[in-house]
Amino acid sequence: MRISMQLVAHDEGGEPATITEIAQFERAGLDMGSLGLHLEEAKSLLGRLQRTMVAAQVVEAVARTSVCPTCGEQLACKGHHHLVFPSYGLTVNVLQEVLPPEHVLAASAIRRQVSSLGCRLEAEQATEVRQQAEVACRGQP
């Protein structure tokens, strides 16, 4: 049995619907191991669904905001530029510390890890402030 999953996106402008195939699954027989989606298939499906939906929503948003709401004329484009996010590396480091990528965690485990990380960072910051205060006190007669 072959199962295909498609995303059909209808825009509000009356344009024809966009159909995007996001997954195909093959099942050879009907046994307990072949029923439904496997965990990896479900994760992959959700990721492809998310990417396809976001892309469709962005296209719709750009189409709406590139036309003047008063006269309906196409707005001028001032250029295309690459954006650089300098804090990305720091963000990745924090997320890897809080959410280990090799494990799927429950919400309570994530909450515990975030709380633990917060307590550790606050303790480190308090130590730094205390050390700075001690240095400042030594410098004064």
C-alpha positions as CSV (number, residue, x, y, z in Angstrom):
1,M,0.0,0.0,0.0
2,R,1.3,3.5,-0.9
3,I,0.1,6.4,1.1
4,S,0.7,10.0,-0.2
5,M,0.2,13.1,1.9
6,Q,-0.4,16.5,0.3
7,L,-0.8,20.0,1.5
8,V,-3.4,22.0,-0.3
9,A,-3.0,25.8,0.2
10,H,-5.9,28.1,-0.8
11,D,-5.0,31.7,-0.9
12,E,-7.5,34.5,-0.3
13,G,-7.0,36.1,-3.7
14,G,-8.9,33.6,-5.7
15,E,-5.8,32.0,-7.2
16,P,-5.9,28.2,-7.9
17,A,-4.9,26.1,-4.9
18,T,-1.3,25.1,-4.6
19,I,-0.8,21.3,-4.0
20,T,2.4,20.2,-2.5
21,E,3.2,16.5,-1.9
22,I,4.9,16.4,1.5
23,A,5.2,12.6,2.1
24,Q,4.9,9.2,0.7
25,F,4.8,6.0,2.8
26,E,5.0,2.4,1.6
27,R,3.5,-0.4,3.7
28,A,4.1,-4.0,2.6
29,G,1.7,-5.8,4.8
30,L,-0.7,-5.4,7.6
31,D,1.0,-6.3,10.8
32,M,1.4,-4.4,14.1
33,G,4.7,-2.9,13.0
34,S,3.3,-1.4,9.9
35,L,0.2,0.3,11.4
36,G,0.2,4.1,11.5
37,L,3.3,6.2,11.5
38,H,6.7,5.3,13.0
39,L,8.2,8.0,15.2
40,E,10.9,9.0,12.7
41,E,8.3,9.2,9.9
42,A,6.1,11.4,12.1
43,K,9.0,13.7,12.9
44,S,10.0,14.0,9.3
45,L,6.4,14.6,8.2
46,L,5.9,17.3,10.8
47,G,9.1,19.0,9.7
48,R,8.2,18.9,6.0
49,L,4.6,20.1,6.8
50,Q,6.0,23.0,8.9
51,R,8.5,24.1,6.1
52,T,5.8,23.9,3.4
53,M,3.2,25.8,5.5
54,V,5.7,28.5,6.5
55,A,6.8,28.9,2.8
56,A,3.1,29.2,1.7
57,Q,2.4,31.8,4.4
58,V,5.4,33.8,3.6
59,V,4.5,33.9,-0.1
60,E,1.0,35.1,0.9
61,A,2.3,37.7,3.3
62,V,4.8,39.1,0.7
63,A,2.0,39.2,-1.9
64,R,-0.2,41.2,0.5
65,T,2.4,43.7,1.6
66,S,3.9,44.3,-1.9
67,V,0.7,46.0,-3.1
68,C,-0.5,49.5,-2.1
69,P,-3.7,49.1,0.0
70,T,-5.2,52.3,-1.4
71,C,-4.6,52.2,-5.2
72,G,-3.6,48.5,-5.7
73,E,-0.3,49.4,-7.5
74,Q,2.7,47.2,-7.0
75,L,5.1,48.8,-4.4
76,A,8.7,49.5,-5.5
77,C,11.4,47.2,-4.1
78,K,14.3,48.9,-2.6
79,G,16.7,45.9,-2.9
80,H,17.5,42.6,-1.3
81,H,20.0,42.3,1.5
82,H,21.3,39.4,3.5
83,L,20.7,39.8,7.2
84,V,23.4,38.7,9.6
85,F,22.5,37.6,13.2
86,P,25.7,37.9,15.2
87,S,24.2,36.3,18.3
88,Y,23.3,33.1,16.5
89,G,26.3,31.1,17.7
90,L,25.6,32.1,21.4
91,T,21.9,31.1,20.9
92,V,22.9,27.7,19.6
93,N,25.3,27.1,22.5
94,V,22.6,28.0,25.0
95,L,20.0,25.8,23.3
96,Q,22.4,22.9,23.1
97,E,23.1,23.2,26.9
98,V,19.4,23.5,27.7
99,L,18.0,21.1,25.2
100,P,20.4,18.3,24.3
101,P,19.7,17.5,20.7
102,E,20.3,13.7,21.0
103,H,17.4,13.3,23.4
104,V,13.7,14.0,23.1
105,L,12.6,15.4,26.4
106,A,9.3,15.9,28.1
107,A,8.1,19.4,29.0
108,S,8.8,18.8,32.7
109,A,12.4,17.7,31.9
110,I,13.0,20.8,29.8
111,R,11.5,23.0,32.6
112,R,13.9,21.4,35.1
113,Q,16.9,21.9,32.8
114,V,16.0,25.5,32.1
115,S,15.5,26.1,35.9
116,S,18.8,24.4,36.7
117,L,20.7,26.4,34.0
118,G,19.1,29.7,35.3
119,C,20.2,28.9,38.9
120,R,23.7,28.2,37.7
121,L,23.9,31.3,35.7
122,E,22.6,33.4,38.5
123,A,25.1,31.9,40.9
124,E,27.9,32.6,38.5
125,Q,26.7,36.2,38.0
126,A,26.5,36.7,41.8
127,T,30.0,35.4,42.2
128,E,31.3,37.8,39.6
129,V,29.5,40.8,41.2
130,R,30.9,39.8,44.6
131,Q,34.5,39.6,43.2
132,Q,34.1,42.9,41.5
133,A,32.9,44.5,44.8
134,E,35.9,43.0,46.6
135,V,38.3,44.4,44.1
136,A,36.6,47.8,44.3
137,C,36.8,47.7,48.1
138,R,40.5,46.9,48.1
139,G,41.2,49.8,45.7
140,Q,39.7,52.3,48.2
141,P,41.7,53.5,51.3
